[in-house]
């Protein structure tokens, strides 16, 4: 917001208005736009592990697998990387049992156990 309005208003006034320290604003403006090689490697590893699991690996699983492969990640860091990559863990839905309605059960019993009327000797 400050960056866009910089041409119209002074940076000092906008930083005071938005309660942002000028030093924080300057640090944010001067930050490197290219991610570091470690972060790029971590992003690639997270994307690869997620793809290998067919989208079912969550942050904990990704952290464990990447640590086994030599890139130590915590579950919190892998979760942030997943959020940055817009990756979500999706497990297959479980089997859904269809409930039997009582009327269906009564009709099923009548089919299985035929009721005979009359007296048998």
C-alpha positions as CSV (number, residue, x, y, z in Angstrom):
1,X,0.0,0.0,0.0
2,X,2.8,2.4,1.0
3,X,4.7,1.5,-2.1
4,X,1.8,2.3,-4.4
5,X,1.0,5.6,-2.6
6,X,4.6,6.6,-2.4
7,X,4.4,9.0,-5.3
8,X,1.4,10.9,-3.9
9,X,2.3,11.0,-0.2
10,X,5.4,11.1,1.9
11,X,6.7,7.7,3.2
12,X,7.1,9.1,6.7
13,X,3.4,10.2,6.8
14,X,2.2,6.9,5.5
15,X,4.3,4.8,7.8
16,X,2.9,6.8,10.8
17,X,-0.6,6.3,9.5
18,X,-0.3,2.6,9.1
19,X,1.8,2.1,12.3
20,X,4.8,0.8,10.4
21,X,8.4,1.6,11.3
22,X,10.3,3.2,8.5
23,X,13.2,0.9,9.1
24,X,10.9,-2.1,8.6
25,X,9.5,-0.6,5.5
26,X,13.0,0.1,4.1
27,X,14.1,-3.5,4.9
28,X,11.0,-4.8,3.2
29,X,11.6,-2.7,0.1
30,X,15.3,-3.7,-0.1
31,X,14.7,-7.4,0.5
32,X,16.0,-9.8,-2.2
33,X,13.1,-10.8,-4.5
34,X,14.9,-14.1,-5.5
35,X,14.6,-16.8,-2.9
36,X,17.8,-18.2,-1.4
37,X,19.1,-21.5,-2.8
38,X,18.2,-23.3,0.5
39,X,14.6,-22.1,0.3
40,X,14.4,-23.0,-3.4
41,X,15.7,-26.5,-2.6
42,X,13.1,-26.8,0.2
43,X,10.3,-25.7,-2.0
44,X,11.3,-28.2,-4.7
45,X,11.6,-31.0,-2.1
46,X,8.1,-30.3,-0.7
47,X,6.6,-30.2,-4.1
48,X,8.3,-33.4,-5.1
49,X,7.3,-35.3,-2.0
50,X,3.7,-34.1,-2.3
51,X,3.5,-35.2,-5.9
52,X,5.0,-38.7,-5.0
53,X,2.4,-39.2,-2.4
54,X,-0.4,-38.4,-4.9
55,X,-1.4,-35.4,-2.9
56,X,-2.0,-37.2,0.4
57,X,1.1,-36.2,2.4
58,X,0.6,-33.5,5.0
59,X,3.1,-31.3,6.7
60,X,4.3,-33.9,9.2
61,X,4.8,-36.6,6.6
62,X,6.6,-34.2,4.3
63,X,8.9,-33.0,7.1
64,X,9.7,-36.7,8.1
65,X,10.4,-37.7,4.5
66,X,12.5,-34.7,3.6
67,X,14.6,-35.2,6.8
68,X,15.2,-38.8,5.8
69,X,16.4,-37.6,2.4
70,X,18.9,-35.2,3.9
71,X,17.0,-31.8,4.1
72,X,15.9,-31.3,7.7
73,X,12.5,-29.6,7.9
74,X,10.2,-29.1,10.8
75,X,6.5,-29.7,10.4
76,X,5.9,-26.0,10.9
77,X,8.3,-25.0,8.1
78,X,7.0,-27.6,5.8
79,X,3.4,-26.3,6.5
80,X,4.5,-22.8,5.6
81,X,6.1,-24.0,2.4
82,X,3.0,-25.9,1.5
83,X,0.9,-22.8,2.1
84,X,3.3,-20.8,-0.1
85,X,3.0,-23.4,-2.9
86,X,-0.7,-23.6,-2.4
87,X,-0.6,-27.3,-1.7
88,X,-3.2,-29.0,0.4
89,X,-3.2,-32.6,1.7
90,X,-6.1,-34.6,0.4
91,X,-6.7,-38.1,1.7
92,X,-9.0,-40.4,-0.1
93,X,-12.5,-40.4,1.5
94,X,-13.3,-43.5,3.5
95,X,-16.0,-46.0,2.6
96,X,-19.4,-44.7,3.4
97,X,-21.8,-47.3,4.6
98,X,-25.4,-46.9,3.5
99,X,-27.8,-47.1,6.5
100,X,-30.6,-49.6,6.2
101,X,-34.0,-48.1,6.7
102,X,-36.2,-50.1,9.1
103,X,-38.9,-50.5,6.3
104,X,-36.3,-52.0,4.0
105,X,-35.1,-54.4,6.8
106,X,-38.7,-55.6,7.5
107,X,-39.2,-56.2,3.7
108,X,-35.9,-58.0,3.6
109,X,-36.9,-60.3,6.5
110,X,-40.2,-61.1,4.8
111,X,-38.3,-62.2,1.7
112,X,-35.8,-64.3,3.6
113,X,-38.3,-65.9,6.0
114,X,-41.6,-66.6,4.3
115,X,-44.5,-66.5,6.7
116,X,-47.0,-69.3,6.1
117,X,-50.6,-68.8,7.2
118,X,-52.8,-71.5,8.3
119,X,-52.3,-74.5,10.5
120,X,-49.8,-77.2,9.5
121,X,-50.0,-80.7,10.7
